[in-house]
Amino acid sequence: MIEIAEVLAINGGPKAVTEPAPPNLLHGTNEIGEEEIRAVTNVLRSKVLFRYAADPSKSTVAQLEALFAAKTGARYVLGVNSGTSALIAGLIALKVSQGDEVLIPAYTYIATASAVMAVGALPVLVEMDESLSMDPQDMERKITDRTTAVIPVHMRGIPCDMGRIMEIARRRKIAVLEDCAQTNGGTFGGRALGTFGDAGIFSLQHYKIAASGEGGLVITNDRDTYERAAVYHDSAYAFWMEERAQDPAAAEQWKNMCFLGENFRMSELHGAVALEQLKKRDRILARTRMIKRHLWPACEGIPGAVMEGLNDRAGDCGISLVFFMPDAASAVNIAAILAAEGVRCGTVFSKQFPDRHIFYHWDYVMNKRSAHRNGAPWSLEKNPPRVSYTKDMCPRTIALLERAVMLPITQIMTDPYVDQVVGAIQKVARSWKG
Ligand SMILES: Cc1ncc(COP(=O)(O)O)c(C=O)c1O
């Protein structure tokens, strides 16, 4: 039998993927349908857009909070207007104060850093490991006498090692705020992400697993933490609570416990969309996880590729797949070869492309730029100042990200498309010599 050599598409051969690619890489947004339209229409018909004007048993925001509590097992859930607001309210709830140091991973959306700065604290960067999330060993190394909290971020649907992070945080007596903006529905050891820390936050923004355009959630098992977040999320929280109090003593209690707040409230319209989206979340994740299981062995078969480190395979949301090549050049090379075959993928770090998920490109953090005349939060640092930023400060994160090839996964990828992607990866693997 004569063997016909396979010609890679990059060299003029036939493209392995001919099925139509998904038009976008979104999750919740792709599922918007009659349910969301009906829910929003109902709110509009009711002419009650403000959650504290709604009957608590009918409020969409209250129903969303109740469903999220049931799904995560968290005792308290607070709907807010964004993931960033949720981070800020969460930090305030955990009593993070001006001049404190807060540990965050070097690989996270810039909002994690800006939320820390918004409460007057200083972000201290921690290296990531092969799981794309905070390296627990480096986290412990970065704790100082000024560290009051850590924000582990479950990036790209992949859970952090919450066992080790919680052990270190408890031993070193620092608060934990889990950033689950990209991991709605993820678990670690069978338990919902967001319930390990003293509080957890979620985002419901356009690009997220469940999406209401804008929106966020704070979850916690601690009543005091919940109440502090709730007070901060609404500058008039005491008034609504006084109005709803069953007796004068309870009303008085609210008056006394309130402090200043912002306006981070979620509207009934956003609550309506988010509630319907949450009902669809697990179906989305069942499919993304299944697709990832299909793609995994094909990627594993690429000579020299090392798969992402999964701290909990079953708890991973399956919205991305990452493998590491031996060096940056081979990552760029194989990503180009795969892309020519029709596989949607790319390398993660490049000096040229300003990806806001990588500390290297966080200009206003790197340059300590302030919104305030007094230079806060940088001017609020205790003496002697110790926090500084340089582009080479987290070399392991950069070294890993420049060797990383990422395949984003969405539930709308069809079976024939996924099969062809698997075939394309296998074709490239057969010819890859490094
Ligand atoms: C890891 C992470 N944290 C926080 C946020 C902020 O969420 P939002 O855009 O809803 O404010 C995002 C959103 O992109 C995120 O990915």
Ligand as a Chemical Component Dictionary entry (heavy atoms), coordinates in Angstrom:
data_LIG
# 
_chem_comp.id                   LIG 
_chem_comp.type                 NON-POLYMER 
_chem_comp.pdbx_formal_charge   0 
_chem_comp.three_letter_code    LIG 
# 
loop_
_chem_comp_atom.comp_id 
_chem_comp_atom.atom_id 
_chem_comp_atom.alt_atom_id 
_chem_comp_atom.type_symbol 
_chem_comp_atom.charge 
_chem_comp_atom.model_Cartn_x 
_chem_comp_atom.model_Cartn_y 
_chem_comp_atom.model_Cartn_z 
_chem_comp_atom.pdbx_ordinal 
LIG C1 C1 C 0 -11.105 37.214 37.020 1  
LIG C2 C2 C 0 -12.042 38.386 36.940 2  
LIG N1 N1 N 0 -12.248 39.139 38.042 3  
LIG C3 C3 C 0 -13.092 40.190 38.015 4  
LIG C4 C4 C 0 -13.773 40.544 36.881 5  
LIG C5 C5 C 0 -14.645 41.757 36.879 6  
LIG O1 O1 O 0 -15.971 41.478 36.600 7  
LIG P1 P1 P 0 -16.904 42.608 35.933 8  
LIG O2 O2 O 0 -16.447 42.811 34.541 9  
LIG O3 O3 O 0 -18.264 42.008 36.040 10 
LIG O4 O4 O 0 -16.760 43.828 36.762 11 
LIG C6 C6 C 0 -13.601 39.782 35.719 12 
LIG C7 C7 C 0 -14.346 40.130 34.477 13 
LIG O5 O5 O 0 -13.962 40.091 33.383 14 
LIG C8 C8 C 0 -12.715 38.680 35.742 15 
LIG O6 O6 O 0 -12.507 37.923 34.662 16 
# 
loop_
_chem_comp_bond.comp_id 
_chem_comp_bond.atom_id_1 
_chem_comp_bond.atom_id_2 
_chem_comp_bond.value_order 
_chem_comp_bond.pdbx_ordinal 
LIG C1 C2 SING 1  
LIG C2 N1 SING 2  
LIG C2 C8 DOUB 3  
LIG N1 C3 DOUB 4  
LIG C3 C4 SING 5  
LIG C4 C5 SING 6  
LIG C4 C6 DOUB 7  
LIG C5 O1 SING 8  
LIG O1 P1 SING 9  
LIG P1 O2 DOUB 10 
LIG P1 O3 SING 11 
LIG P1 O4 SING 12 
LIG C6 C7 SING 13 
LIG C6 C8 SING 14 
LIG C7 O5 DOUB 15 
LIG C8 O6 SING 16 
# 
